[in-house]
């Protein structure tokens, strides 16, 4: 995903920065934590993204160190939700 870039010339002084769309997605998800029809309408209107694309990008952001640095509480919550869904699927299949 090309949503981050690195500023600086040395590894110890580099800063990872999210692009505008990534920051907008994280902000939007903070405002709309529950999946509803209204949320889908809002993501189309505000972000100009279809829900499937929005959730694809959000899933990638959950694994981005820059997203973790930008919104640690949100990313932590999303990771816990993902782990809980994965554990639930494992129990159902196992």
VOGU-801579 format. One record per residue: residue in one letter; z, y, x of N, C-alpha, C in turn; residue number from 1. Coordinates in steps of 0.02 Angstrom, whole numbers, plus 50000, padded with zeros to 5 digits. Layout:
BEGIN
@code = a&n_z = Z&n_y = Y&n_x = X&ca_z = Z&ca_y = Y&ca_x = X&c_z = Z&c_y = Y&c_x = X&pos = NUM
...
//
This chain:
BEGIN
@code = x&n_z = 50000&n_y = 49941&n_x = 50042&ca_z = 50000&ca_y = 50000&ca_x = 50000&c_z = 50000&c_y = 50061&c_x = 50044&pos = 1
@code = x&n_z = 49957&n_y = 50107&n_x = 50030&ca_z = 49950&ca_y = 50165&ca_x = 50074&c_z = 49988&c_y = 50224&c_x = 50046&pos = 2
@code = x&n_z = 50050&n_y = 50212&n_x = 50026&ca_z = 50087&ca_y = 50267&ca_x = 49995&c_z = 50137&c_y = 50298&c_x = 50042&pos = 3
@code = x&n_z = 50136&n_y = 50280&n_x = 50105&ca_z = 50182&ca_y = 50311&ca_x = 50153&c_z = 50142&c_y = 50333&c_x = 50214&pos = 4
@code = x&n_z = 50168&n_y = 50383&n_x = 50246&ca_z = 50140&ca_y = 50400&ca_x = 50312&c_z = 50199&c_y = 50418&c_x = 50357&pos = 5
@code = x&n_z = 50185&n_y = 50416&n_x = 50422&ca_z = 50237&ca_y = 50426&ca_x = 50472&c_z = 50224&c_y = 50492&c_x = 50507&pos = 6
@code = x&n_z = 50276&n_y = 50532&n_x = 50510&ca_z = 50273&ca_y = 50595&ca_x = 50546&c_z = 50314&c_y = 50589&c_x = 50609&pos = 7
@code = x&n_z = 50293&n_y = 50622&n_x = 50662&ca_z = 50330&ca_y = 50620&ca_x = 50725&c_z = 50292&c_y = 50580&c_x = 50776&pos = 8
@code = x&n_z = 50311&n_y = 50586&n_x = 50839&ca_z = 50274&ca_y = 50552&ca_x = 50892&c_z = 50313&c_y = 50496&c_x = 50924&pos = 9
@code = x&n_z = 50377&n_y = 50491&n_x = 50913&ca_z = 50417&ca_y = 50437&ca_x = 50943&c_z = 50449&c_y = 50396&c_x = 50889&pos = 10
@code = x&n_z = 50456&n_y = 50332&n_x = 50902&ca_z = 50483&ca_y = 50285&ca_x = 50853&c_z = 50552&c_y = 50306&c_x = 50829&pos = 11
@code = x&n_z = 50593&n_y = 50333&n_x = 50873&ca_z = 50661&ca_y = 50350&ca_x = 50853&c_z = 50665&c_y = 50416&c_x = 50814&pos = 12
@code = x&n_z = 50611&n_y = 50456&n_x = 50814&ca_z = 50612&ca_y = 50519&ca_x = 50778&c_z = 50562&c_y = 50520&c_x = 50720&pos = 13
@code = x&n_z = 50531&n_y = 50463&n_x = 50705&ca_z = 50482&ca_y = 50461&ca_x = 50652&c_z = 50517&c_y = 50463&c_x = 50583&pos = 14
@code = x&n_z = 50485&n_y = 50496&n_x = 50538&ca_z = 50509&ca_y = 50501&ca_x = 50469&c_z = 50456&c_y = 50471&c_x = 50424&pos = 15
@code = x&n_z = 50475&n_y = 50425&n_x = 50381&ca_z = 50429&ca_y = 50395&ca_x = 50334&c_z = 50432&c_y = 50436&c_x = 50269&pos = 16
@code = x&n_z = 50373&n_y = 50455&n_x = 50244&ca_z = 50370&ca_y = 50498&ca_x = 50186&c_z = 50328&c_y = 50464&c_x = 50132&pos = 17
@code = x&n_z = 50352&n_y = 50465&n_x = 50070&ca_z = 50315&ca_y = 50438&ca_x = 50014&c_z = 50263&c_y = 50489&c_x = 49991&pos = 18
@code = x&n_z = 50207&n_y = 50464&n_x = 49964&ca_z = 50158&ca_y = 50510&ca_x = 49936&c_z = 50181&c_y = 50535&c_x = 49868&pos = 19
@code = x&n_z = 50145&n_y = 50583&n_x = 49840&ca_z = 50165&ca_y = 50614&ca_x = 49777&c_z = 50168&c_y = 50565&c_x = 49719&pos = 20
@code = x&n_z = 50119&n_y = 50519&n_x = 49715&ca_z = 50119&ca_y = 50471&ca_x = 49660&c_z = 50179&c_y = 50425&c_x = 49665&pos = 21
@code = x&n_z = 50196&n_y = 50402&n_x = 49724&ca_z = 50254&ca_y = 50358&ca_x = 49732&c_z = 50318&c_y = 50393&c_x = 49712&pos = 22
@code = x&n_z = 50326&n_y = 50456&n_x = 49733&ca_z = 50386&ca_y = 50494&ca_x = 49713&c_z = 50387&c_y = 50505&c_x = 49637&pos = 23
@code = x&n_z = 50328&n_y = 50517&n_x = 49608&ca_z = 50325&ca_y = 50527&ca_x = 49535&c_z = 50344&c_y = 50463&c_x = 49498&pos = 24
@code = x&n_z = 50321&n_y = 50406&n_x = 49523&ca_z = 50338&ca_y = 50342&ca_x = 49491&c_z = 50413&c_y = 50330&c_x = 49495&pos = 25
@code = x&n_z = 50443&n_y = 50342&n_x = 49552&ca_z = 50515&ca_y = 50332&ca_x = 49559&c_z = 50554&c_y = 50379&c_x = 49514&pos = 26
@code = x&n_z = 50533&n_y = 50441&n_x = 49510&ca_z = 50566&ca_y = 50489&ca_x = 49466&c_z = 50559&c_y = 50468&c_x = 49393&pos = 27
@code = x&n_z = 50500&n_y = 50447&n_x = 49374&ca_z = 50487&ca_y = 50425&ca_x = 49306&c_z = 50531&c_y = 50365&c_x = 49288&pos = 28
@code = x&n_z = 50534&n_y = 50317&n_x = 49333&ca_z = 50574&ca_y = 50256&ca_x = 49320&c_z = 50648&c_y = 50273&c_x = 49314&pos = 29
@code = x&n_z = 50671&n_y = 50323&n_x = 49351&ca_z = 50741&ca_y = 50345&ca_x = 49345&c_z = 50754&c_y = 50374&c_x = 49276&pos = 30
@code = x&n_z = 50705&n_y = 50409&n_x = 49248&ca_z = 50713&ca_y = 50440&ca_x = 49182&c_z = 50705&c_y = 50390&c_x = 49125&pos = 31
@code = x&n_z = 50664&n_y = 50338&n_x = 49136&ca_z = 50647&ca_y = 50289&ca_x = 49084&c_z = 50663&c_y = 50219&c_x = 49107&pos = 32
@code = x&n_z = 50727&n_y = 50200&n_x = 49112&ca_z = 50743&ca_y = 50133&ca_x = 49139&c_z = 50724&c_y = 50075&c_x = 49093&pos = 33
@code = x&n_z = 50719&n_y = 50086&n_x = 49028&ca_z = 50703&ca_y = 50032&ca_x = 48981&c_z = 50629&c_y = 50033&c_x = 48964&pos = 34
@code = x&n_z = 50600&n_y = 49973&n_x = 48958&ca_z = 50529&ca_y = 49967&ca_x = 48940&c_z = 50523&c_y = 49973&c_x = 48864&pos = 35
@code = x&n_z = 50490&n_y = 50026&n_x = 48842&ca_z = 50478&ca_y = 50036&ca_x = 48770&c_z = 50407&c_y = 50061&c_x = 48760&pos = 36
@code = x&n_z = 50386&n_y = 50062&n_x = 48698&ca_z = 50320&ca_y = 50090&ca_x = 48682&c_z = 50317&c_y = 50164&c_x = 48700&pos = 37
@code = x&n_z = 50371&n_y = 50200&n_x = 48689&ca_z = 50373&ca_y = 50271&ca_x = 48708&c_z = 50365&c_y = 50280&c_x = 48783&pos = 38
@code = x&n_z = 50394&n_y = 50235&n_x = 48821&ca_z = 50388&ca_y = 50239&ca_x = 48894&c_z = 50315&c_y = 50229&c_x = 48914&pos = 39
@code = x&n_z = 50281&n_y = 50182&n_x = 48882&ca_z = 50210&ca_y = 50170&ca_x = 48898&c_z = 50168&c_y = 50232&c_x = 48882&pos = 40
@code = x&n_z = 50181&n_y = 50264&n_x = 48826&ca_z = 50145&ca_y = 50324&ca_x = 48808&c_z = 50159&c_y = 50380&c_x = 48859&pos = 41
@code = x&n_z = 50221&n_y = 50386&n_x = 48880&ca_z = 50240&ca_y = 50437&ca_x = 48929&c_z = 50207&c_y = 50424&c_x = 48997&pos = 42
@code = x&n_z = 50203&n_y = 50361&n_x = 49018&ca_z = 50172&ca_y = 50347&ca_x = 49083&c_z = 50098&c_y = 50362&c_x = 49082&pos = 43
@code = x&n_z = 50066&n_y = 50350&n_x = 49025&ca_z = 49995&ca_y = 50368&ca_x = 49019&c_z = 49986&c_y = 50444&c_x = 49021&pos = 44
@code = x&n_z = 50029&n_y = 50479&n_x = 48986&ca_z = 50023&ca_y = 50552&ca_x = 48981&c_z = 50043&c_y = 50587&c_x = 49046&pos = 45
@code = x&n_z = 50100&n_y = 50568&n_x = 49074&ca_z = 50125&ca_y = 50603&ca_x = 49133&c_z = 50095&c_y = 50580&c_x = 49198&pos = 46
@code = x&n_z = 50087&n_y = 50515&n_x = 49205&ca_z = 50064&ca_y = 50487&ca_x = 49269&c_z = 49990&c_y = 50468&c_x = 49269&pos = 47
@code = x&n_z = 49960&n_y = 50468&n_x = 49211&ca_z = 49890&ca_y = 50447&ca_x = 49202&c_z = 49881&c_y = 50376&c_x = 49230&pos = 48
@code = x&n_z = 49927&n_y = 50332&n_x = 49212&ca_z = 49925&ca_y = 50263&ca_x = 49233&c_z = 49934&c_y = 50218&c_x = 49173&pos = 49
@code = x&n_z = 49897&n_y = 50164&n_x = 49172&ca_z = 49908&ca_y = 50112&ca_x = 49122&c_z = 49972&c_y = 50074&c_x = 49141&pos = 50
@code = x&n_z = 50007&n_y = 50047&n_x = 49092&ca_z = 50069&ca_y = 50012&ca_x = 49107&c_z = 50063&c_y = 49957&c_x = 49160&pos = 51
@code = x&n_z = 50010&n_y = 49917&n_x = 49156&ca_z = 50003&ca_y = 49863&ca_x = 49205&c_z = 49999&c_y = 49891&c_x = 49276&pos = 52
@code = x&n_z = 49961&n_y = 49944&n_x = 49286&ca_z = 49954&ca_y = 49974&ca_x = 49353&c_z = 50020&c_y = 50006&c_x = 49375&pos = 53
@code = x&n_z = 50054&n_y = 50039&n_x = 49329&ca_z = 50118&ca_y = 50069&ca_x = 49344&c_z = 50167&c_y = 50017&c_x = 49370&pos = 54
@code = x&n_z = 50172&n_y = 49961&n_x = 49335&ca_z = 50220&ca_y = 49909&ca_x = 49356&c_z = 50198&c_y = 49875&c_x = 49421&pos = 55
@code = x&n_z = 50133&n_y = 49871&n_x = 49434&ca_z = 50110&ca_y = 49845&ca_x = 49499&c_z = 50134&c_y = 49890&c_x = 49555&pos = 56
@code = x&n_z = 50123&n_y = 49955&n_x = 49547&ca_z = 50143&ca_y = 50003&ca_x = 49598&c_z = 50219&c_y = 50005&c_x = 49606&pos = 57
@code = x&n_z = 50255&n_y = 50002&n_x = 49551&ca_z = 50328&ca_y = 50003&ca_x = 49554&c_z = 50354&c_y = 49941&c_x = 49591&pos = 58
@code = x&n_z = 50324&n_y = 49883&n_x = 49577&ca_z = 50345&ca_y = 49821&ca_x = 49611&c_z = 50334&c_y = 49826&c_x = 49687&pos = 59
@code = x&n_z = 50281&n_y = 49857&n_x = 49707&ca_z = 50269&ca_y = 49867&ca_x = 49779&c_z = 50320&c_y = 49915&c_x = 49809&pos = 60
@code = x&n_z = 50336&n_y = 49968&n_x = 49771&ca_z = 50384&ca_y = 50017&ca_x = 49797&c_z = 50453&c_y = 49987&c_x = 49808&pos = 61
@code = x&n_z = 50472&n_y = 49937&n_x = 49768&ca_z = 50537&ca_y = 49906&ca_x = 49775&c_z = 50547&c_y = 49878&c_x = 49846&pos = 62
@code = x&n_z = 50492&n_y = 49858&n_x = 49878&ca_z = 50497&ca_y = 49830&ca_x = 49945&c_z = 50482&c_y = 49881&c_x = 50001&pos = 63
@code = x&n_z = 50471&n_y = 49943&n_x = 49983&ca_z = 50455&ca_y = 49995&ca_x = 50032&c_z = 50518&c_y = 50026&c_x = 50061&pos = 64
@code = x&n_z = 50527&n_y = 50024&n_x = 50127&ca_z = 50585&ca_y = 50057&ca_x = 50157&c_z = 50589&c_y = 50132&c_x = 50140&pos = 65
@code = x&n_z = 50531&n_y = 50165&n_x = 50135&ca_z = 50531&ca_y = 50236&ca_x = 50119&c_z = 50557&c_y = 50248&c_x = 50048&pos = 66
@code = x&n_z = 50542&n_y = 50203&n_x = 50002&ca_z = 50567&ca_y = 50209&ca_x = 49933&c_z = 50642&c_y = 50198&c_x = 49933&pos = 67
@code = x&n_z = 50666&n_y = 50151&n_x = 49972&ca_z = 50738&ca_y = 50137&ca_x = 49978&c_z = 50774&c_y = 50199&c_x = 50004&pos = 68
@code = x&n_z = 50744&n_y = 50232&n_x = 50053&ca_z = 50774&ca_y = 50292&ca_x = 50081&c_z = 50772&c_y = 50350&c_x = 50030&pos = 69
@code = x&n_z = 50719&n_y = 50353&n_x = 49991&ca_z = 50710&ca_y = 50408&ca_x = 49943&c_z = 50755&c_y = 50400&c_x = 49882&pos = 70
@code = x&n_z = 50761&n_y = 50339&n_x = 49856&ca_z = 50800&ca_y = 50327&ca_x = 49795&c_z = 50839&c_y = 50262&c_x = 49801&pos = 71
@code = x&n_z = 50891&n_y = 50262&n_x = 49842&ca_z = 50927&ca_y = 50200&ca_x = 49856&c_z = 50959&c_y = 50167&c_x = 49795&pos = 72
@code = x&n_z = 50988&n_y = 50206&n_x = 49750&ca_z = 51020&ca_y = 50176&ca_x = 49691&c_z = 50968&c_y = 50145&c_x = 49645&pos = 73
@code = x&n_z = 50914&n_y = 50179&n_x = 49634&ca_z = 50861&ca_y = 50153&ca_x = 49591&c_z = 50831&c_y = 50090&c_x = 49621&pos = 74
@code = x&n_z = 50815&n_y = 50091&n_x = 49684&ca_z = 50784&ca_y = 50032&ca_x = 49716&c_z = 50834&c_y = 49974&c_x = 49716&pos = 75
@code = x&n_z = 50897&n_y = 49988&n_x = 49728&ca_z = 50947&ca_y = 49935&ca_x = 49725&c_z = 50950&c_y = 49903&c_x = 49656&pos = 76
@code = x&n_z = 50949&n_y = 49945&n_x = 49604&ca_z = 50950&ca_y = 49919&ca_x = 49535&c_z = 50888&c_y = 49877&c_x = 49521&pos = 77
@code = x&n_z = 50830&n_y = 49902&n_x = 49541&ca_z = 50768&ca_y = 49865&ca_x = 49529&c_z = 50767&c_y = 49798&c_x = 49567&pos = 78
@code = x&n_z = 50794&n_y = 49798&n_x = 49627&ca_z = 50797&ca_y = 49735&ca_x = 49665&c_z = 50844&c_y = 49685&c_x = 49631&pos = 79
@code = x&n_z = 50901&n_y = 49709&n_x = 49606&ca_z = 50947&ca_y = 49664&ca_x = 49571&c_z = 50915&c_y = 49636&c_x = 49508&pos = 80
@code = x&n_z = 50879&n_y = 49677&n_x = 49471&ca_z = 50845&ca_y = 49653&ca_x = 49411&c_z = 50792&c_y = 49601&c_x = 49429&pos = 81
@code = x&n_z = 50755&n_y = 49613&n_x = 49483&ca_z = 50703&ca_y = 49565&ca_x = 49504&c_z = 50736&c_y = 49500&c_x = 49524&pos = 82
@code = x&n_z = 50791&n_y = 49503&n_x = 49562&ca_z = 50825&ca_y = 49442&ca_x = 49583&c_z = 50853&c_y = 49404&c_x = 49523&pos = 83
@code = x&n_z = 50880&n_y = 49439&n_x = 49473&ca_z = 50907&ca_y = 49407&ca_x = 49414&c_z = 50851&c_y = 49372&c_x = 49374&pos = 84
@code = x&n_z = 50793&n_y = 49404&n_x = 49368&ca_z = 50736&ca_y = 49372&ca_x = 49334&c_z = 50713&c_y = 49310&c_x = 49371&pos = 85
@code = x&n_z = 50712&n_y = 49315&n_x = 49436&ca_z = 50690&ca_y = 49258&ca_x = 49477&c_z = 50740&c_y = 49200&c_x = 49470&pos = 86
@code = x&n_z = 50805&n_y = 49214&n_x = 49471&ca_z = 50855&ca_y = 49162&ca_x = 49463&c_z = 50851&c_y = 49131&c_x = 49394&pos = 87
@code = x&n_z = 50838&n_y = 49172&n_x = 49344&ca_z = 50831&ca_y = 49146&ca_x = 49275&c_z = 50771&c_y = 49099&c_x = 49270&pos = 88
@code = x&n_z = 50715&n_y = 49118&n_x = 49300&ca_z = 50656&ca_y = 49074&ca_x = 49300&c_z = 50670&c_y = 49009&c_x = 49337&pos = 89
@code = x&n_z = 50705&n_y = 49013&n_x = 49392&ca_z = 50722&ca_y = 48953&ca_x = 49430&c_z = 50765&c_y = 48905&c_x = 49389&pos = 90
@code = x&n_z = 50813&n_y = 48933&n_x = 49352&ca_z = 50855&ca_y = 48891&ca_x = 49310&c_z = 50814&c_y = 48859&c_x = 49255&pos = 91
@code = x&n_z = 50768&n_y = 48894&n_x = 49226&ca_z = 50727&ca_y = 48868&ca_x = 49172&c_z = 50680&c_y = 48812&c_x = 49197&pos = 92
@code = x&n_z = 50655&n_y = 48821&n_x = 49257&ca_z = 50609&ca_y = 48773&ca_x = 49286&c_z = 50644&c_y = 48714&c_x = 49319&pos = 93
@code = x&n_z = 50705&n_y = 48725&n_x = 49341&ca_z = 50741&ca_y = 48674&ca_x = 49379&c_z = 50785&c_y = 48634&c_x = 49339&pos = 94
//
